[in-house]
Each structure stands twice: as structure tokens, then as C-alpha cells.
């Protein structure tokens, strides 16, 4: 059994220094307490439903400052990305994931499940918005190693956060190669987060291009523009990701968890481990191992019946042709 990742808090997380936490607890407004919403357009703003901030922070193991600073952003993203796994258990068990804030909190915060990009980044974007960050939802085109001039659907949700006089790409919902911290939107920027290195470039068509340093050199992750996404864009993308017959999320079980020095992934019964600068190590799981791996390595909290159903799905998916690049 592979070791589990420690929760990103205490000595394990890059907690910022500050003058003390902003107000915590359940709130329907941002943490500045003035009732003003950072996002003015309701079509691409953040849902103003109550947010159980205390339980969310406990879920990700974060007890540091909450002022809307770059240091706080880094610490929160590190904790969220290292704790809440990227997974499609909801799609496989229940069908289309609801994206309203109450449902997201029920699954990812209170229910111990993971989620894919729409679930993860809507939840995280809402948290940041409530804390007073200026957050803009965006859409990206997944490349996952393909050439930068490749054109694919903009089916991936990402965030732009404006803080500390700059603009930053923030993404807690990309499987496998997701950054554990913000990446500045400045051409040629390179940043190492944990053991993983990223670079921000421009694609031939002028879009922003996120790349990561793999064992064999730089690989493209996705490209994107800064045009704001609307709620209907995310709803449509969510529907396609959960239902399209070629979507990897509709075809079988996927779970991934990123840590500072190791990444774990399950695709059906295929279990893989990747470390910085090394090639991916892969082995086939025995069906009886899968529940413990999902529980102990990925942190998915399910009922025994749900674990059995995911085993059945993984066994039926074993050996089938893998779908295209991960989106959602």
C-alpha cells in the first residue's frame, strides 16, 4: 500500500504571517463584513448562498490568516489541492453533479468526496470571493502533452485571481499535473511549488499556455484566454463532462491526488505514482485493494455499498480503451 499524503496544515503548509484571521463561520457575504460582493455581474459572479467557512477550513486543515493576500492565497490553495482529491465518484455513482453551492458543500466539504474541475474551482472560487479576493472564472482548453497549436474544446474550469498588484492563474481542479499554488500571469514566468515546476508562456494563437516540467522536459497542460466564463458555460461543460460517451468521466473511475513530492492516480484498476523528475510507475490493482486505496491514499469517504459499486465499475472498465484528455 502506498503511503497517504499528510494534510496540508501546521508545519506542512506554507502558512503566511499576518495580524490575525478574518471573521470565520457561516456567511452569505464576503469576509470583509461589508455586504459588498466583489463580483458585480450575477451571470458570472459567485453564488451568494450561505458558506460554512469553518467546516471548509477544517476539511482542508487550514488555520492560518484569512486576509486577502498573496500569502493567504498560496496557503489556501496548497491546503485545498493537497487534501480534496480530484475524482469522478459522484458522476459514476449518482450521475450529473449539481453545481449549486449547497450541493458542493454537501459533497466536497461535509461528505468527504472529491470532484472534478467544475466542482472544485466553483467551491474554491466562492471561498476566495467571500474572503475578499477578486476572482474571475475562466475556461481552458486541455492539452495534456499535445502541441500548443492544437485546438480542443474549452471544457476546463480555471480561476484568475487579482492580488498583490498582479494577476494569477489558480486551479485546484486539474487532474494529475495541477499546481499546488498560484502561477503568475506573466509570459516566461517559472515557479516551483513543492517538487513541481511550471511555466507560463503564450501559445502560437496568442492564448496563455500553462506548461509543466515532466521527466522528459516541458509538457503543455492547457491554454486559455482571460475572457470571463459565465455560470451557463460551466453548467454546459459539466453536463458534457458527465454525460458525453467520449468523456473520461462518464466512461470509468478516475481519482487523483497531488502532493508536494508525489502524485497518485487511479484510472479504473490502474494505479500510478509519479515523483518529480521521474517517470510514472504503474501497476494493476487487485479489485479487493481498490476500496482501501480510495479511502487511505485518496481520502474518499464513501459507504461500503458505494465502494463495492466503484469496484464493479472499475472491473468492467479494466482493459477498455482510455478516453481522451482530462477535462472537467
C-alpha positions in Angstrom: 0.0 0.0 0.0 1.3 3.4 -0.9 1.7 5.9 2.0 -1.0 8.5 2.4 -0.4 12.2 1.9 -0.4 14.3 5.1 -3.0 17.0 5.4 -1.5 20.4 4.4 -1.6 22.3 7.6 0.6 23.2 10.5 4.2 22.7 9.7 3.4 21.1 6.4 1.8 24.1 4.8 3.3 27.5 3.8 1.2 29.5 6.2 1.5 33.2 5.9 2.2 35.6 8.7 -0.5 38.1 9.4 -2.2 40.2 12.0 -4.9 37.6 12.7 -7.7 35.8 10.9 -10.6 37.4 9.2 -14.1 36.5 10.5 -14.9 32.8 10.1 -18.1 30.9 10.2 -21.2 30.5 8.1 -21.7 33.6 5.9 -23.6 34.8 2.9 -21.3 37.7 2.4 -17.5 38.2 1.9 -15.2 38.1 5.0 -14.8 41.9 4.9 -18.2 42.0 6.5 -19.4 45.0 4.5 -22.0 43.0 2.5 -20.4 44.1 -0.8 -19.9 41.4 -3.4 -16.5 41.5 -5.3 -18.3 40.2 -8.4 -21.0 42.5 -9.7 -22.3 40.6 -12.7 -24.6 37.8 -11.4 -24.2 35.8 -14.6 -20.6 35.2 -13.9 -20.5 36.1 -10.3 -20.3 33.7 -7.3 -23.5 32.3 -5.8 -24.4 34.3 -2.6 -25.8 31.3 -0.7 -24.5 30.6 2.8 -21.0 29.2 3.0 -19.9 27.1 6.0 -16.4 28.5 6.1 -15.4 26.9 9.4 -16.1 23.4 8.2 -14.4 24.1 4.9 -11.3 25.3 6.6 -11.3 22.3 8.9 -11.8 20.0 5.9 -8.6 21.3 4.3 -6.7 21.5 7.6 -6.1 25.2 7.4 -6.0 27.5 10.5 -3.9 30.4 9.2 -4.7 34.0 8.3 -7.6 34.8 6.1 -6.8 38.3 4.9 -6.9 38.5 1.0 -3.2 38.5 0.5 -1.0 36.5 -1.9 0.4 34.6 1.1 -3.1 33.6 2.1 -4.0 32.6 -1.4 -0.9 30.3 -1.6 -1.6 28.7 1.7 -5.3 28.0 1.0 -4.6 26.6 -2.5 -1.8 24.4 -1.1 -4.1 23.0 1.6 -7.1 22.5 -0.7 -5.2 20.9 -3.5 -3.4 18.5 -1.2 -6.5 17.5 0.7 -9.6 17.3 -1.5 -8.9 14.8 -4.3 -9.7 15.1 -8.0 -12.3 12.4 -8.6 -15.4 11.5 -10.5 -17.1 9.3 -7.9 -20.2 11.4 -8.0 -20.6 11.0 -11.8 -20.1 7.3 -11.5 -22.4 6.8 -8.5 -25.1 9.5 -8.9 -24.8 11.0 -12.4 -24.6 14.7 -13.2 -23.1 16.6 -10.2 -25.1 19.6 -9.1 -23.0 22.8 -9.0 -25.1 24.9 -6.6 -23.1 25.9 -3.5 -25.2 23.8 -1.1 -24.7 20.7 -3.1 -20.9 21.3 -3.5 -20.5 21.8 0.2 -22.6 18.6 1.0 -20.3 16.5 -1.2 -16.8 18.0 -1.0 -16.9 19.6 2.4 -19.3 17.6 4.6 -19.4 14.4 2.6 -15.7 13.7 2.1 -15.9 13.3 -1.6 -13.6 14.7 -4.3 -14.7 16.3 -7.5 -13.6 17.5 -10.9 -12.8 21.0 -12.1 -16.3 22.5 -12.1 -16.9 21.3 -8.6 -13.5 22.1 -7.2 -13.0 25.5 -8.7 -16.5 26.8 -8.1 -16.2 25.9 -4.4 -12.7 27.3 -4.1 -13.6 30.4 -6.1 -16.6 31.0 -3.9 -14.4 30.7 -0.8 -11.9 33.2 -2.1 -14.6 35.6 -3.1 -16.1 35.5 0.4 -12.6 36.3 1.8 -12.4 39.4 -0.3 -10.3 38.2 -3.2 -11.1 39.4 -6.7 -11.8 36.2 -8.5 -12.8 35.7 -12.2 -13.9 32.3 -13.6 -12.3 31.3 -16.8 -12.3 28.4 -19.3 -9.3 26.5 -20.6 -8.5 24.1 -23.4 -6.9 20.9 -22.1 -3.7 19.8 -24.0 -2.0 17.3 -21.7 1.1 17.0 -23.7 -0.4 17.9 -27.1 1.2 20.6 -29.3 0.4 24.2 -28.3 -1.3 24.9 -31.6 -3.8 22.0 -31.0 -7.4 23.2 -30.7 -9.7 21.5 -28.3 -13.0 22.4 -26.6 -12.7 24.9 -23.7 -14.1 22.3 -21.3 -11.9 23.0 -18.2 -12.7 25.5 -15.5 -9.9 27.7 -14.0 -9.7 30.9 -12.0 -8.0 34.2 -12.3 -7.2 35.9 -9.0 -6.1 39.6 -8.9 -4.0 40.2 -5.8 -0.7 41.9 -4.7 -0.7 44.1 -7.9 -0.7 41.1 -10.2 -3.0 38.5 -11.9 -2.6 34.8 -11.1 -3.8 31.6 -12.5 -5.4 29.5 -9.8 -6.6 25.9 -10.4 -7.4 23.3 -7.8 -9.3 21.1 -10.3 -6.9 19.8 -12.9 -6.1 16.1 -12.5 -2.6 14.7 -12.4 -0.4 17.8 -13.0 -2.3 20.5 -11.2 -0.2 23.3 -9.5 -0.4 23.4 -5.7 -0.1 27.2 -5.8 -0.9 30.2 -8.0 1.1 30.9 -11.2 1.5 34.5 -12.2 0.0 35.6 -15.5 3.3 36.9 -16.9 4.9 35.5 -20.0 8.0 33.5 -19.2 7.2 33.1 -15.5 8.6 29.9 -13.9 7.6 28.7 -10.5 8.5 25.6 -8.4 5.8 24.6 -5.9 6.8 21.6 -3.8 8.8 19.5 -6.2 6.9 20.5 -9.3 7.9 23.3 -11.8 5.5 25.3 -14.0 6.0 27.9 -16.7 3.6 30.4 -18.2 4.0 31.0 -21.9 2.0 32.1 -24.9 0.6 29.6 -27.5 1.0 30.3 -31.2 -2.6 31.6 -31.3 -1.8 34.1 -28.5 -3.6 32.2 -25.7 -1.9 31.9 -22.3 -0.2 28.5 -22.1 0.5 26.6 -18.8 3.3 24.1 -19.0 4.9 21.7 -16.5 8.3 20.2 -16.3 8.0 16.4 -16.8 10.7 13.7 -16.8 11.4 14.3 -20.5 11.1 18.1 -20.5 8.4 20.7 -20.8 4.8 19.5 -21.5 1.8 21.6 -22.2 -1.1 21.4 -19.7 -3.7 23.7 -21.2 -4.2 27.1 -22.9 -6.8 29.8 -22.1 -7.9 33.4 -22.6 -8.9 35.9 -20.0 -12.5 36.2 -21.2 -14.7 35.6 -18.1 -16.8 32.4 -18.0 -20.5 32.6 -17.2 -22.4 30.2 -15.0 -24.1 28.7 -18.0 -20.7 27.9 -19.5 -19.8 25.9 -16.5 -23.2 24.2 -16.4 -22.9 23.2 -20.1 -19.4 22.0 -19.6 -20.4 20.0 -16.5 -23.2 18.3 -18.5 -20.8 17.3 -21.3 -18.1 16.1 -18.9 -20.6 13.9 -17.0 -22.6 12.5 -20.0 -20.7 12.6 -23.3 -19.8 9.0 -24.3 -16.2 10.0 -25.0 -15.7 11.8 -21.8 -13.2 10.0 -19.5 -15.5 10.9 -16.5 -18.5 9.1 -18.0 -16.5 6.0 -19.0 -14.9 4.8 -15.8 -13.5 5.6 -12.4 -10.9 8.3 -12.0 -9.2 9.6 -8.8 -6.1 11.7 -8.5 -4.3 13.4 -5.6 -1.5 15.8 -5.8 1.1 16.3 -3.1 4.3 18.3 -2.9 6.6 15.4 -3.8 4.3 12.6 -5.1 1.1 12.3 -7.2 -1.2 9.3 -7.1 -3.8 8.4 -9.7 -6.3 5.7 -10.3 -7.9 5.0 -13.7 -10.1 2.0 -13.4 -7.9 -0.5 -11.7 -4.7 1.1 -12.9 -2.8 2.7 -10.0 0.1 5.1 -10.7 2.6 7.0 -8.7 4.7 10.0 -10.1 7.5 11.8 -8.4 9.3 15.0 -9.6 11.7 14.3 -12.4 10.8 10.6 -12.6 8.7 8.6 -15.0 5.3 7.4 -13.8 5.2 4.0 -12.1 2.1 2.0 -12.8 0.6 -1.3 -11.6 -2.7 -3.1 -11.8 -4.7 -3.2 -8.6 -6.5 -6.3 -7.4 -10.2 -5.4 -7.2 -10.1 -6.1 -3.4 -7.5 -3.4 -2.9 -9.4 -0.6 -4.5 -11.6 0.4 -1.5 -8.6 0.8 0.8 -6.7 2.7 -1.9 -9.6 5.1 -2.5 -10.0 5.6 1.3 -6.4 5.7 2.5 -4.5 7.2 -0.4 -7.1 9.5 -1.9 -9.2 10.3 1.1 -12.5 9.5 -0.4 -15.2 8.8 2.3 -17.9 6.5 0.9 -20.2 3.9 2.2 -19.3 0.2 1.8 -22.0 -0.1 -0.8 -20.6 2.8 -2.8 -17.1 1.3 -2.6 -18.5 -2.0 -4.0 -20.2 -0.2 -6.8 -16.9 1.6 -7.8 -15.1 -1.8 -7.7 -17.7 -3.2 -10.1 -17.3 -0.2 -12.4 -13.5 -0.4 -12.3 -13.5 -4.1 -13.1 -15.9 -3.6 -16.0 -13.7 -0.7 -17.3 -10.4 -2.7 -16.9 -8.7 -3.1 -20.2 -11.0 -0.8 -22.1 -9.7 1.9 -24.4 -8.9 5.1 -22.4 -10.7 8.2 -23.4 -9.1 11.5 -24.4 -7.5 14.3 -22.3 -9.0 15.0 -18.9 -11.3 17.9 -18.8 -13.8 19.0 -16.1 
